[in-house]
Amino acid sequence: MAADGPVVQVRGEAYREVPPELARFAVTATARDRDREATLTRLAERAAAVRVLLDGSGPVVARRETGDLRVRPETRRSGERVVAWHGSVTTTVTVTDFTALGELMLRLADQDQVEVAGPWWELRPDSPAHREARHAAISDALVRAREYAEALGAHVVSLIELADAGPADRPMFARAAFDVGGGGGGPPELELDPQPQTVQAAVQARFTISDPVLG
């Protein structure tokens, strides 16, 4: 679009820290035995135990996805003789109730031959925080354009072009601490500190301005 008059080009930015809305963690069940069928049987049993525990967690679990199934032979360094079979299957769990997150992770970690990793904190893809940041970036661009125009004794007339230039957001890890209680012999407690999520937005904007007053 051709500009009719002087043009000012600016970059508008917005930066926000907001509470996370989702927490994800991974649960991996493993098995090892000299016999392949025994390995598969144990793996299936342990994966089923994880599933039963998740089924009993009620609305705490918002979503779960099972994948990354691996079964591999262990051979001697020389030759192809199989001495054992290794198996693993991983389930990714999404939780929205952070008050129950630590307890759920500990219950899963207490299962036989189960590894728990995470959590990773995130925002929902359609979180209002993204929209608010984009609006704030546009407002920042307009403020900057007006300031430049005022410095020249002019004012903003119209918008020529607006383009998104914002970086993607990245999930963050948690800080976790184990608390075994005050010697009361109770089960351990896992305290998790949800980390604020960084939401950023940036735009490039071009505006026409009135004729500057110079001199």
N, C-alpha and C positions, 0 to 999 in steps of 0.2 A: 504494500500500500504506500503510495507516494505521500510524503509529508508536505503539508502546506504551511510553511513557516519554520522557525527554529525548532530543533528537536533536542530533548534531554533523554538520555538512557540511564537507567538505574537498576540496581539489584535490591530486591526486597527479601528480608530474611526473618525467620521466626524460630525460636528455640524454646521448647517446653520440657519439663520433667513431670511426668504423670505416673500415678500408681499403675502397676501391671494389672491386667485383667485375666490372664491365663498363666498357668504353670504347666510345663511339660516335663516328664521324666521317663527314663527307659528302664524296663525290667527285663533282664536276660536270664533265662533258665539254661543250665548247662548239664551235660552228662558225659561220662567217659567209662568205657568198659572194653575188655578185649574182644568181646563179641558184638558184632554190629547190631543184631536184633535186640540184644539187651540194652545197648546204648539208646536205640530208638524208643524202646519201651520206657526206660527211665526218663528220657527227655519228654515224651508225651505225658507221662504222669506228673512231672514237675510243672510243665506248661499248663496242664489242667488244674493243678493246685493254685497256680497264679490266677487263672481265669475264675475259679470259684471265689477266691478272695476278692477279686475285683467285682464280681457279680454281687457280693454281699456288701459292697461299699455304698450302695444306693446312689443317690443323686450327686455324691461327691465327685464321681468320675463323669465328666462331660463327654468324653470320647476316648476310644482306645483303638489302636491299630496294630495288628500283629504282622510282622514281616522279618526279613533277614534271617531266614532259616539256613543253618549251616551244618553239614555233616561231612566230616573229613577223616581220612585214615592217618594214623601215625605210623611211620615206617622207620626202620633202622637206618642209620646213616649210610650204610653200605647195602645196596640192594633195595628191593621193593617189598620185602616181607612186612606185612601189616602186624604191628604189635598191639595196637589199640585203636578205638574209634572215638572221635570227639563229636559232640553235637551241641548246638545252641539255637535258641529261638528268642527273638527280642520283641517285646510289646511296648509301644509308645503310648503313654497315658497322659491325657489332658485333664486338668483339674481347675475348677473355678472357685472352689471353697478352700481358701488358704488355711483356715483354722484347722482343718482335718488333714492337711497335706503331710505334715511331719509324721503323724501317727500312721497314716496309710503307707508311707514309704518304709517306716520301721517294720511294720507288719509284713510287708513284702520281703524286706531284706532278711527277715527271720526264717524264711522258707529255706529248705535244704537246697544247696547249690544254686542259689539265685543271687544275681548281682543287680544292684539298683544304682543308676547314675542320674545326676541332675540335682535340682530342677533347673529349667531354663524359663525365664520370665518373658512374657510377651504381651502385646496388645492384640485385640481382635482386629482382623483385616478391615472391618467396617467401623472401627472405633471412632467416636465423635472427635477424639483428640487429633486425628489426622486432618479432618475438615477444619477444625478450629485453627490449627497451625497454618494451613494454606490461606485461610482468610486473614490471619495476622500478617503473613508474608506480603499479601497484596496491599494491606493497609500500610505496612512499612515502606513499600515501594512508592506508594502515593505520597506519603509524608516526605520522603527523600526528594522526590521530584518537585514538590512544592517548595521545599527549602532551597533547592538549587535555583528554582525560578525566582523566588523572592530575593535571593542574593544578587540577581541580575536586574531587579526591578520589574520582573515580569510575573505572569501567573500561568498555571497549567490550563490548557485549552481542551485537549482531547487525548484519548488513548489511541496509539497507533498499533501496538503489538504487546501481547502478554504471553510469556512462555514459562513453563514449569522448569525449574532447574534444581529441584531438591534432591538430596541424597536419600537412600533407603534407610529404614530403621533396622537396628540389629538387636536380636534377643540378648539378654544378659543372664549371667549365672547368679546363683544365690550364695549367701554366706550362711553356713550351717554350723550349729553348735550342739553337742550332745550334753544332756543334763541327766545324770543318773539319780538325781534326788538327794535328799539329805540323809542318806544311810538308812532309809526306811525299807529298803529291799523291794521297792516297786519297780515297774518296768521303766526302761530309759525313755526319756522324752527328747524329741528333736525340735529345736527351735529354729525356725527359718525366718530370715529377714528379707521380705520381698524388696527387690531393688527397683527404684524408679526407672521408668523407661524414657529414653530420650526421643522426643518427637521433633523433627526438623523439617522445615519447608523453605524453599527459596524460589523466587521468580525473577525473570528478566523482563523489564517493561520499558517501552518507549512512548514518550508523550510529546505532543506538540505544545509549545509555549508561545505566549505573546511576544512581540518584539521587545528585546531587552532595552533597558534604559542605561546607556553607557555614558560615562564621562560626567 
